[in-house]
Amino acid sequence: MHDVAARAELEGKGVVFAGDTLDTGVCHMAFFNDPDGNDLMLHHRYTPYD
């Protein structure tokens, strides 16, 4: 699943992200917490490995 679609799906289920999706030039990352307070990250590498 594409990272934007995954984030939208999670937000539709009530997940609140801590800020915008970050683009590092290699990957996209978005941070959130699960109901138990654990820190989690949605991650998608879009640059191919050499």
Backbone as ProteinMPNN parsed JSONL, in Angstrom:
{"seq_chain_A": "MHDVAARAELEGKGVVFAGDTLDTGVCHMAFFNDPDGNDLMLHHRYTPYD", "coords_chain_A": {"N_chain_A": [[0.852, -1.182, 0.0], [0.525, 2.209, -0.748], [2.286, 4.854, 0.921], [0.907, 7.283, 1.469], [-1.746, 6.526, 1.164], [-1.885, 4.565, 3.154], [-1.502, 6.086, 5.462], [-3.777, 7.746, 5.321], [-5.779, 5.815, 5.584], [-5.284, 4.884, 8.2], [-5.687, 7.284, 9.641], [-8.395, 7.569, 9.115], [-9.343, 5.637, 10.768], [-9.049, 6.726, 13.191], [-6.453, 7.174, 14.135], [-4.021, 9.374, 15.345], [-1.553, 11.36, 14.086], [1.77, 12.495, 14.839], [2.439, 15.237, 13.723], [3.4, 16.237, 10.335], [3.935, 14.109, 7.442], [7.233, 13.135, 6.973], [9.709, 13.759, 4.531], [12.611, 12.4, 3.646], [14.216, 12.412, 1.466], [14.907, 9.955, 0.756], [13.084, 8.303, 1.923], [9.687, 8.181, 3.19], [8.294, 9.135, 6.296], [6.135, 8.808, 9.084], [5.01, 9.56, 12.278], [3.386, 8.084, 15.125], [1.322, 7.087, 17.951], [0.408, 4.0, 19.505], [-2.613, 2.632, 21.05], [-1.658, 1.889, 23.583], [0.336, 3.637, 24.092], [2.777, 3.223, 22.89], [5.478, 4.235, 20.829], [5.279, 4.508, 17.367], [6.049, 4.107, 13.852], [5.161, 4.91, 10.596], [6.552, 3.853, 7.659], [8.101, 4.276, 4.514], [10.25, 3.388, 2.079], [11.269, 4.931, -0.804], [13.317, 5.26, -2.582], [15.387, 3.375, -4.652], [17.59, 0.72, -3.592], [21.13, 0.746, -4.012]], "CA_chain_A": [[0.0, 0.0, 0.0], [1.27, 3.468, -0.829], [2.375, 5.476, 2.239], [-0.148, 8.289, 1.646], [-2.994, 5.776, 1.353], [-1.813, 3.912, 4.463], [-1.74, 7.125, 6.48], [-5.189, 8.142, 5.238], [-6.578, 4.723, 6.15], [-5.117, 4.907, 9.659], [-6.377, 8.47, 10.151], [-9.815, 7.255, 9.037], [-9.661, 4.754, 11.9], [-8.861, 7.475, 14.429], [-5.051, 7.347, 14.517], [-3.56, 10.762, 15.297], [-0.125, 11.407, 13.812], [2.514, 13.572, 15.482], [2.999, 16.095, 12.684], [3.29, 15.88, 8.933], [4.815, 13.06, 6.929], [8.565, 13.647, 6.663], [10.361, 13.245, 3.334], [14.053, 12.509, 3.891], [14.934, 12.304, 0.209], [15.058, 8.515, 0.54], [11.884, 7.637, 2.412], [8.66, 8.956, 3.894], [8.075, 8.642, 7.655], [5.101, 9.482, 9.857], [5.056, 9.016, 13.633], [2.145, 8.052, 15.884], [1.332, 6.208, 19.119], [-0.685, 3.04, 19.583], [-3.448, 2.897, 22.24], [-0.9, 1.654, 24.814], [1.337, 4.685, 24.219], [4.033, 2.872, 22.227], [5.829, 5.04, 19.669], [5.327, 3.741, 16.123], [6.36, 4.906, 12.675], [4.805, 4.438, 9.272], [7.772, 4.105, 6.891], [8.11, 3.781, 3.129], [11.452, 3.768, 1.312], [10.912, 5.043, -2.212], [14.536, 5.271, -3.385], [15.935, 2.019, -4.755], [18.918, 0.429, -3.058], [22.142, 0.67, -5.076]], "C_chain_A": [[0.895, 1.242, 0.0], [1.21, 4.169, 0.525], [1.282, 6.516, 2.483], [-1.48, 7.595, 1.906], [-3.024, 5.098, 2.718], [-2.091, 4.913, 5.576], [-3.213, 7.529, 6.497], [-6.091, 7.071, 5.837], [-6.494, 4.717, 7.673], [-5.815, 6.12, 10.276], [-7.885, 8.265, 10.131], [-10.286, 6.357, 10.165], [-9.372, 5.419, 13.237], [-7.428, 7.656, 14.893], [-4.668, 8.815, 14.332], [-2.045, 10.74, 15.137], [0.496, 12.629, 14.471], [3.19, 14.408, 14.395], [2.786, 15.543, 11.291], [4.175, 14.683, 8.602], [6.134, 13.711, 6.519], [9.103, 12.981, 5.402], [11.857, 13.48, 3.501], [14.878, 12.549, 2.618], [15.18, 10.856, -0.168], [13.762, 7.784, 0.902], [10.893, 8.659, 2.973], [8.461, 8.304, 5.258], [6.977, 9.476, 8.318], [4.996, 8.781, 11.207], [3.701, 9.115, 14.318], [2.318, 7.13, 17.077], [0.182, 5.226, 19.017], [-1.487, 3.311, 20.859], [-2.733, 2.681, 23.573], [0.207, 2.681, 25.021], [2.681, 4.358, 23.592], [4.245, 3.76, 21.008], [5.946, 4.124, 18.451], [5.599, 4.683, 14.961], [5.85, 4.175, 11.441], [5.975, 4.826, 8.377], [7.645, 3.51, 5.504], [9.364, 4.304, 2.438], [11.062, 3.797, -0.157], [12.127, 5.096, -3.133], [15.096, 3.851, -3.452], [17.303, 1.905, -4.077], [19.897, 0.334, -4.225], [22.603, -0.76, -5.275]], "O_chain_A": [[1.912, 1.281, 0.692], [0.191, 4.09, 1.212], [0.778, 6.62, 3.602], [-2.252, 8.023, 2.763], [-4.067, 5.06, 3.369], [-2.827, 4.619, 6.518], [-3.821, 7.64, 7.561], [-7.062, 7.389, 6.524], [-7.507, 4.564, 8.356], [-6.462, 5.999, 11.316], [-8.584, 8.734, 11.029], [-11.474, 6.314, 10.485], [-9.437, 4.779, 14.286], [-7.202, 8.24, 15.953], [-4.952, 9.418, 13.298], [-1.338, 10.164, 15.963], [-0.155, 13.66, 14.642], [4.396, 14.286, 14.183], [2.101, 14.541, 11.086], [5.047, 14.299, 9.382], [6.145, 14.714, 5.805], [8.964, 11.77, 5.23], [12.316, 14.622, 3.498], [16.098, 12.701, 2.671], [15.611, 10.563, -1.283], [13.394, 6.789, 0.277], [11.221, 9.825, 3.194], [8.458, 7.078, 5.373], [6.904, 10.691, 8.133], [4.903, 7.555, 11.271], [2.962, 10.081, 14.132], [3.344, 6.463, 17.204], [-0.889, 5.56, 18.51], [-1.077, 4.141, 21.671], [-3.153, 3.232, 24.59], [0.938, 2.614, 26.008], [3.632, 5.126, 23.738], [3.312, 4.01, 20.245], [6.624, 3.098, 18.496], [5.406, 5.895, 15.066], [6.079, 2.977, 11.269], [6.356, 5.996, 8.333], [7.153, 2.395, 5.33], [9.52, 5.508, 2.238], [10.578, 2.8, -0.694], [11.977, 4.987, -4.349], [15.259, 3.199, -2.421], [18.063, 2.871, -4.004], [19.525, -0.112, -5.31], [23.452, -1.022, -6.127]]}, "name": "protein", "num_of_chains": 1, "seq": "MHDVAARAELEGKGVVFAGDTLDTGVCHMAFFNDPDGNDLMLHHRYTPYD"}
